[in-house]
């Protein structure tokens, strides 16, 4: 491909194989865009892109010793070129999933069923999944270069659908906003990311800006029971369908919970569709399931097919990963918002036979206003709470712990080290107790200051159980 379309003063014939803005992914003859962002400077990684074989570097400056092109706005140019270079995403049925909690589970379930009836690609928190292959990404909504390339490849391999988690920070950085979405699922909205958005209204309106990416008459599923429901419904435009437990077009009734099984009846506008039995735990997952059932049913997929797919043993990495040992229950969960922690612990309280022991931290350099609420819900809804580290980054752990315990009334333990917290939790366990470790799920690093260390909650838990 020639670049004269974008650089009128460029006389030489510049050809390239692919377009990248992540130096680690650059291969021979790729273009590398060195993008500057609020918390990121791609110019630092120009040397790595050169080492990996980039044919040209595009940035705000011209390099004296390597083929390069100066651009006033490399990010804007990158998105224009991607939209010209990759076109097959327009032929897919693209579904956006947004909200505070439940995005990853809802996206996984939607993609799972779509792959049972056709072929679908999933892009989100846990990476890119397609044809039983997996590619790890750094963000819930990855860079546009990754999204474009993934969707192009998926279409060329006969995919008909894409499911994409759309985070508020991704939306702010214009990731994924080139797409025209055929559908949207809005899972819920609650306290989160106020370090970035400052107010709930700005956070909510950021999510709702997806409206401009929706095709006319797109299919929209909204949680009837969530906060701000009326506001969200008013702002979104398309074919709107609702789901919930207390109301909605798709409703769950006759709910029965146990720690390893959930069952409920599904009604559509008062008409009984059938019963769902799943290994997914908790009332909060019923909302995720209803969103998926509603979207697919409105698409024309039969309830019997949906039920068949959901009856399989479903495992979502880092989301309520559960196992039992010696009549004791151990759970690893990614929950890191006040609403997510509260929802999980409320459901556990409905099924517990012993005590609930909760391990909890909060990320550094993130929304500080949510921490007291997280600590409050943890101590009120647990029998024992252990507060500890969780990626403190540049913040003092003691300050984070102080925030977490500001609104607590019950007794709790404090420890600066996550491995110590897990060992302590295991040592306190008695018959029928439940230990739930919140915050990191299947993340495999922990961030202290300028250092990133290997870390796995699951590995530490298993080590503690074997000592």
C-alpha positions in Angstrom: 0.0 0.0 0.0 1.2 3.5 -0.8 1.1 6.4 1.7 0.7 9.2 -0.8 -3.0 9.2 0.1 -2.1 10.6 3.5 1.1 12.5 2.8 0.8 14.7 -0.3 4.4 15.8 -0.1 5.6 12.1 0.0 7.2 11.3 -3.3 8.8 7.9 -2.6 6.8 4.7 -2.8 6.5 3.5 0.8 5.1 0.0 1.1 4.4 -1.9 4.2 3.0 -5.2 5.4 1.0 -4.1 8.4 0.3 -1.3 10.8 1.3 -1.3 14.5 1.3 1.0 17.5 2.7 -1.6 19.9 6.5 -2.0 19.4 6.4 -5.5 20.8 4.1 -6.7 18.0 6.1 -5.1 15.2 7.4 -7.5 12.5 9.6 -7.0 9.5 8.3 -4.3 7.1 5.5 -3.1 9.4 4.7 0.6 9.9 5.1 1.7 13.5 3.1 4.7 14.9 4.7 6.2 17.9 1.7 7.6 19.7 1.8 9.9 22.7 -1.1 9.7 25.2 -1.9 11.0 28.6 -0.2 8.1 30.4 1.8 6.6 27.5 4.6 7.8 25.2 5.2 5.5 22.2 8.3 7.4 21.2 10.1 5.6 24.0 9.7 2.4 22.1 10.9 3.5 18.7 14.2 1.7 19.1 12.4 -1.6 19.9 10.2 -1.2 16.8 13.3 -0.6 14.7 15.0 -3.7 16.2 11.9 -5.7 15.3 12.1 -4.7 11.6 9.7 -1.7 11.2 10.0 -0.2 7.7 9.1 3.3 8.7 8.5 5.2 11.9 5.6 7.7 12.0 5.7 10.2 14.9 5.6 13.9 15.7 9.3 14.1 14.9 11.6 13.1 12.0 14.4 10.7 12.8 17.8 11.5 11.3 19.1 8.0 11.2 16.1 5.9 10.2 13.3 6.1 7.6 10.6 8.1 9.2 7.6 10.4 8.5 6.5 13.3 10.6 2.8 13.7 11.3 1.1 16.5 13.3 -1.4 14.0 14.8 -0.1 10.4 14.5 -3.1 9.0 16.5 -5.7 10.5 14.2 -3.7 9.5 11.1 -3.3 5.9 12.5 -7.1 5.6 12.9 -7.7 6.9 9.4 -5.2 4.5 7.9 -6.6 1.5 9.8 -10.1 2.3 8.6 -8.9 2.4 5.0 -6.6 -0.6 5.3 -9.0 -2.9 7.2 -12.6 -3.1 5.9 -13.9 -6.5 6.7 -15.2 -5.5 10.2 -18.1 -3.8 8.4 -19.3 -7.3 7.3 -19.5 -8.7 10.8 -22.4 -8.5 13.2 -20.6 -6.4 15.9 -21.9 -6.5 19.5 -20.7 -4.1 22.2 -20.9 -5.0 25.9 -20.6 -2.1 28.4 -21.3 -1.5 32.0 -19.5 -1.4 35.4 -19.8 -5.1 36.4 -20.5 -8.2 34.4 -18.9 -7.2 31.0 -16.5 -10.1 30.9 -18.9 -12.8 31.9 -21.7 -11.5 29.6 -19.3 -11.2 26.7 -17.9 -14.7 27.3 -21.4 -16.2 27.5 -22.6 -14.4 24.4 -19.5 -15.5 22.4 -19.8 -19.1 23.7 -23.4 -19.5 22.4 -22.7 -17.7 19.1 -19.8 -20.2 18.5 -22.2 -23.1 19.1 -24.5 -21.8 16.3 -21.9 -20.1 14.0 -18.5 -18.5 14.4 -17.6 -15.6 16.7 -14.6 -13.7 18.0 -14.4 -12.3 21.5 -12.3 -9.2 22.4 -12.1 -8.1 26.1 -10.5 -8.2 29.5 -9.2 -11.7 29.2 -7.8 -11.1 25.7 -8.7 -12.1 22.1 -10.4 -15.5 21.7 -11.1 -17.0 18.3 -11.2 -20.6 17.0 -9.9 -21.9 20.4 -6.9 -19.7 20.2 -6.0 -16.9 22.6 -4.0 -13.7 22.5 -3.4 -11.7 25.7 -4.0 -8.0 25.6 -3.2 -5.2 28.1 -6.5 -3.5 28.3 -10.2 -4.5 28.5 -10.7 -2.6 25.2 -7.3 -3.0 23.4 -5.8 -0.6 20.9 -7.5 -0.1 17.5 -4.6 -1.8 15.7 -5.3 -5.0 17.6 -9.1 -4.7 17.2 -8.9 -4.1 13.4 -6.4 -6.9 12.8 -8.4 -9.3 14.9 -11.7 -8.6 13.2 -10.1 -8.8 9.8 -8.6 -12.1 10.5 -11.8 -13.4 12.0 -13.9 -12.5 9.0 -11.3 -14.2 6.6 -11.8 -17.3 8.8 -15.5 -17.3 8.3 -16.6 -15.5 11.5 -20.0 -13.8 11.4 -20.0 -12.2 14.8 -17.8 -10.2 17.1 -18.3 -9.5 20.8 -16.3 -6.6 22.2 -16.1 -5.3 25.8 -16.2 -1.5 25.7 -14.7 0.0 28.9 -15.1 3.7 29.7 -11.4 4.3 29.6 -11.3 2.6 26.2 -14.1 4.8 25.0 -12.3 7.9 26.3 -9.2 6.9 24.2 -11.3 6.3 21.1 -10.6 2.5 21.1 -13.2 0.6 19.1 -15.2 3.7 18.2 -14.6 3.2 14.5 -17.0 0.3 14.5 -20.6 0.5 13.6 -22.3 -1.8 16.2 -25.3 -3.9 15.4 -26.1 -4.3 19.1 -25.3 -3.2 22.6 -25.7 -4.8 26.0 -25.7 -2.4 29.0 -25.1 -4.6 32.0 -25.3 -2.0 34.9 -23.8 1.2 36.2 -22.3 1.8 39.7 -19.4 3.6 41.5 -16.1 3.1 39.5 -13.4 5.0 37.6 -14.1 8.3 39.3 -10.4 9.0 39.3 -10.8 9.4 35.6 -14.3 10.6 35.2 -14.6 12.7 38.4 -18.4 12.3 38.6 -21.0 9.5 38.1 -22.7 11.7 35.5 -19.5 12.0 33.4 -18.8 8.3 33.8 -22.3 7.4 32.7 -22.3 9.8 29.8 -19.0 8.3 28.6 -20.6 4.9 28.4 -23.7 6.4 26.6 -21.5 8.0 24.0 -21.5 4.5 22.4 -24.9 5.6 21.0 -23.1 7.4 18.2 -21.6 4.0 17.1 -24.9 2.2 16.9 -26.5 1.4 13.6 -30.1 2.5 13.0 -32.5 0.1 14.7 -29.7 -1.7 16.5 -30.6 -4.2 19.2 -30.1 -2.8 22.7 -30.4 -4.8 25.9 -30.7 -2.7 29.2 -30.7 -3.9 32.8 -34.2 -2.9 34.0 -33.1 -3.1 37.7 -30.0 -1.0 37.6 -29.5 2.6 38.9 -30.0 5.3 36.2 -32.2 2.9 34.2 -34.6 5.6 33.0 -31.8 8.0 32.1 -30.0 5.3 30.1 -33.1 4.2 28.2 -33.9 7.7 27.3 -30.4 8.4 25.9 -30.0 5.2 23.8 -31.7 4.9 20.4 -32.6 1.6 18.7 -34.7 -1.5 19.3 -34.6 -1.5 23.1 -35.3 -4.7 25.1 -35.0 -4.9 28.9 -34.1 -7.7 31.4 -34.2 -8.0 35.1 -35.4 -9.8 38.2 -37.8 -7.1 39.5 -39.0 -6.1 36.0 -38.2 -6.1 32.3 -39.2 -7.8 29.1 -37.0 -10.9 30.0 -37.5 -11.8 33.7 -36.1 -14.5 36.0 -38.5 -16.1 38.5 -38.4 -19.1 40.8 -34.7 -18.6 41.5 -32.8 -21.3 43.4 -29.2 -20.8 44.4 -26.5 -23.1 45.7 -22.7 -22.6 45.6 -22.3 -24.8 42.6 -25.6 -24.5 40.8 -28.2 -21.8 39.9 -31.6 -22.4 38.4 -34.4 -20.0 37.4 -37.4 -19.8 35.1 -37.2 -17.3 32.1 -40.3 -15.3 31.1 -40.5 -13.1 28.0 -43.2 -10.4 28.3 -45.2 -12.7 30.7 -44.7 -15.8 28.5 -42.8 -18.8 30.0 -39.8 -19.8 27.9 -38.3 -22.4 30.1 -35.9 -23.2 32.9 -32.1 -22.5 32.9 -29.8 -24.6 35.0 -26.2 -23.5 35.1 -23.0 -24.0 37.2 -22.6 -20.2 37.3 -23.1 -18.8 40.9 -25.1 -16.0 42.2 -28.0 -13.6 41.6 -25.6 -11.2 39.8 -24.9 -13.8 37.2 -28.6 -14.2 36.6 -28.5 -10.7 35.2 -25.6 -11.6 32.9 -27.4 -14.7 31.7 -30.7 -12.8 31.1 -28.9 -10.2 29.1 -27.4 -12.9 26.8 -30.7 -14.9 26.6 -32.5 -11.7 25.7 -30.1 -10.6 23.0 -29.9 -14.0 21.3 -33.6 -14.7 21.5 -34.3 -11.3 20.0 -31.8 -12.2 17.2 -33.8 -15.3 16.4 -31.9 -18.0 18.2 -34.2 -20.5 19.8 -34.5 -20.8 23.5 -33.8 -24.5 23.3 -30.4 -23.8 21.7 -29.6 -21.1 24.2 -30.5 -23.4 27.1 -28.4 -26.3 25.6 -25.3 -24.0 25.4 -25.8 -22.7 28.9 -26.2 -26.1 30.5 -22.6 -26.9 29.7 -19.9 -26.6 32.4 -19.0 -22.9 32.0 -15.7 -21.6 33.3 -14.7 -17.9 33.0 -11.1 -17.3 34.0 -10.9 -15.3 37.3 -14.6 -15.0 37.7 -15.9 -16.9 40.8 -13.4 -19.7 40.2 -14.5 -22.2 42.8 -13.3 -25.5 44.3 -14.0 -27.5 47.4 -11.4 -29.3 49.6 -12.0 -31.1 52.9 -15.5 -29.6 53.2 -14.1 -26.1 52.8 -14.9 -23.7 49.9 -12.3 -21.6 48.1 -13.2 -18.8 45.6 -11.0 -16.5 43.4 -12.9 -13.6 42.0 -12.0 -10.5 40.0 -14.5 -8.4 41.9 -13.0 -5.0 42.5 -15.9 -2.5 42.7 -18.3 -1.8 45.6 -21.2 -3.2 43.7 -19.4 -6.3 42.5 -18.1 -7.2 46.1 -21.5 -6.5 47.6 -23.4 -8.6 45.0 -21.1 -11.6 45.4 -21.1 -11.5 49.3 -24.9 -11.1 49.4 -25.3 -14.2 47.2 -22.8 -16.2 49.3 -24.7 -15.3 52.5 -27.8 -16.9 51.0 -26.1 -20.3 50.6 -23.4 -20.4 53.3 -23.4 -23.1 56.0 -20.3 -21.8 57.8 -18.5 -18.5 57.9 -17.4 -16.2 55.0 -13.7 -15.1 55.1 -12.9 -12.3 52.7 -9.5 -11.1 51.4 -9.6 -7.7 49.8 -7.3 -4.9 48.6 -7.5 -1.9 46.2 -5.4 -0.8 43.4 -3.1 2.2 43.8 -3.4 5.3 41.5 -7.1 4.4 41.0 -10.4 5.7 42.3 -9.9 6.3 46.0 -13.6 7.2 46.7 -14.7 3.7 46.2 -12.4 2.2 48.8 -14.4 3.0 51.9 -17.5 1.4 50.3 -15.6 -1.7 49.4 -14.3 -2.1 53.0 -17.8 -1.4 54.4 -19.5 -4.1 52.3 -16.7 -6.6 52.9 -16.8 -6.3 56.7 -20.6 -6.1 57.0 -21.2 -9.1 54.8 -18.3 -11.3 55.9 -17.6 -13.0 59.2 -13.9 -12.2 58.9 -12.2 -9.7 56.6 -8.5 -9.5 55.7 -7.3 -6.3 54.1 -4.1 -6.5 52.1 -2.2 -5.3 49.0 -3.4 -5.2 45.4 -1.1 -3.5 43.0 -0.3 -0.5 45.2 1.8 1.0 42.4 3.1 4.5 43.5 0.8 4.7 46.6 1.7 3.7 50.1 -0.1 0.5 51.0 -0.8 1.9 54.5 -2.8 4.8 52.9 -4.8 2.4 50.8 -5.6 0.2 53.8 -6.6 3.4 55.7 -9.1 4.2 52.9 -10.5 0.7 52.9 -11.1 0.6 56.7 -12.5 4.2 57.0 -16.2 3.0 57.2 -15.7 -0.4 58.8 -17.3 -1.3 62.1 -16.4 -5.0 62.5 -13.1 -6.5 63.4 -10.6 -7.2 60.6 -7.0 -8.2 59.9 -4.4 -6.0 58.2 -1.4 -7.3 56.4 0.9 -5.6 53.9 1.6 -8.7 51.8 -0.9 -10.6 49.7 0.7 -14.0 50.1 0.6 -13.5 53.9 -3.1 -12.6 53.7 -3.9 -15.8 51.7 -1.9 -18.0 54.2 -3.8 -16.3 57.1 -7.2 -16.9 55.4 -6.4 -20.5 54.8 -5.2 -21.0 58.4 -8.5 -19.5 59.7 -10.7 -21.9 57.7 -13.0 -24.4 59.5 -15.5 -26.9 58.2 -18.1 -25.4 55.8 -16.3 -22.0 55.7 -16.0 -20.0 52.5 -12.8 -18.2 51.6 -13.2 -15.6 48.8 -10.2 -13.7 47.5 -11.3 -10.6 45.6 -9.5 -8.2 43.2 -7.1 -10.0 40.9 -8.8 -13.1 39.5 -6.3 -14.7 37.1 -4.0 -11.7 36.8 -0.4 -13.0 36.9 1.5 -9.9 38.1 1.5 -7.4 41.0 2.7 -3.8 40.6 4.8 -2.2 43.3 6.3 1.2 42.5 8.2 0.9 39.3 8.4 -2.9 39.6 6.1 -5.5 38.3 6.4 -8.9 40.0 5.0 -12.3 39.0 2.0 -13.1 41.1 -0.9 -15.6 41.1 -3.6 -15.7 43.7 -4.5 -19.3 42.6 -0.9 -20.4 42.9 -0.5 -18.8 46.4 -3.8 -20.4 47.5 -2.7 -23.9 46.4 0.7 -23.4 48.1 -1.0 -22.4 51.3 -3.3 -25.4 51.2 -0.3 -27.7 50.7 1.7 -26.4 53.7 
